[in-house]
Amino acid sequence: KRTQQRIAKEVPGYFVAMPALAIVDVLFGAGQILAGIGFLRLGSSARIMAILLTLGKLLLGFASNAYTLIYVVPVQSRIMEENPPPPGALFDVVAFTRVFTYLLMGIVVAIQLVVVLVIILPLLMSNVRAAFAAANAPPSEEGTPERRDIGYEDEYNR
């Protein structure tokens, strides 16, 4: 708790930024759940919403990581250096923590980029756009919805 108070004194807006980032992240998550529900119904607006929310969450993640790396990690390192480990420690805890933090942040950024690519790239493909457009097309003149399997051949539809 004492460490958190020292970090809050030295890091600008720490007790405001960290909860605010968490709240905005929860709101993005709720939006993504709503987009997922619309996505299951093949709503074309849900597709666009999923793309925008994913990009927004990526930017929020980058902002959070940048804030942590620029402001929080240096203060944490300085606090740890001021409180050295007991004599006879097997390794330099401060250096290990610093390297581990940067390594973990790199892994988090890589995972964020992979998730964005896995979500956004398929949603931008023309066949996905066409499937969402066809699902939202008005019914044919006869009042029955058009079939989506026209022009598709398999063992049941020849």
N, C-alpha and C positions, 0 to 999 in steps of 0.2 A: 504494500500500500504506500509506503514511503517512496518507493521508486516511482510509482505512478504520479505522486504529487510532484516529485522533482521533474519528471518528464513534462507534466502539465505546466510547470513554471517556465520551462525552457522552450517548449514547442508551441508555436503560435496557434491558438485556437484548438488545442488538443481535445479538451472536453466538449467542444462543440462539433469539431470535424468528425471525430470517430463515431459518435452516435448518429450524426446526420448522414454519414456514409452508410451506416447500417440500416437506417430507416429508408433511405432511397433505394438501397439494394432490396429490401423487403417489398417495396412498392413495385420495383421492376419485376421481382419474382411473381407477385400477384398478377401483374399485367401479362407475364408470360403464361401463367396458368389459364387466364381468360383467352389469350391467343390460342393456346393449345386446344381449348374446348371448341372455339370457332374453327380451328384448323381441322378437327375431327369431323366437323360438319361441312368441310370444304368451302368455308367462307373466304372469298377473295380478299376481303378487308382483314381477315385474320392472318393471311399470308403476309400482307404488307406490315401489319402490326408486329408479327413475329420478327420480321427483318429489322424493323426500326428499334424494337425493344432489345434485340440481341446486340445491335450496334451500340445502343445507349448503354447497355450493361457492360459492354467491352470498354467503352470510354470511361465509365465510372470505375471499373476495375483498374484501368491504367492510371486514373487520377489518384485512386486510393494507394496503389503501389508507389507512385511517384511521391506522394505525401509522406508515406512511410520511409522510403529510401532517402529522401532529401532532409526530412526534419526529425523523424523519430529514431531511426537507426543510429545516426551520429550521437545523439544525446544518450541513448542506451549504452553505446560503446564507451562514452566518456564516464558515465556513472559506474560501469563495470570496472573501468581502469582505476577509478578512485577507490574501489573496494576490491583489492586484489584477493585471489584465492589463498587459502592457507598454504604455508610452506610445504613443499613435497608434493605438490600437484603434479600429476602425470603429464599434463600438457597445458598450453596457454589457453585458458578458457575464453578470454576476451577475443583472441584471434579466431578461435574455433567458432565462437558464436557469430562473429562478424561474417566469416566465410560461409557458414551454414545459412545465415539470413539471406545473403546475396544469392546463394545457390537455390534456396527455396523460392525466392522471388522470381528468379529466372524460370524455374519449373512452372510456377503458377502462371506466368505470362505465356509460356509455351502452351500450357493446357488451355488457357483462355483463347488463344489464337486458333488452336485445333477445334475447339468447340464452335467457335464462330464460323470457321470454314465448313464444318460438318452441317451446321444449321443453315447458313446463308447461301452457300453455293448451290445446294439442291433447290432451294426456294427460288433462285433466280433463273433456273433452267427453263427453256421455252416449253418443254412438255409438261412441267409442273404448272406453269402459268396457264397453259391450255386446259389442263385438267380442272383447275379451279374455275376458269371461265366457263367451261362446259357444265360444271355442276351448278353454276348460277344462271345458266341460260334460261330464258323463258320457255314454257312448254310449247310444243309444236301446235300447229293449227287445229289438230284433232283433239287437243286437250290432254293428251298423254305425253309424259316426258320423253324426250328423245333418248334412244339407247346409246350407251357409251361404248358398246362393244362392236359397233358397226366398223367394218374394215379390219377387224381383228380376227385372226384365224387360229384355232386350236383344235383339239380333238372333239370338242363339243359344238363348235361353231364353224362349219365348213360350207 
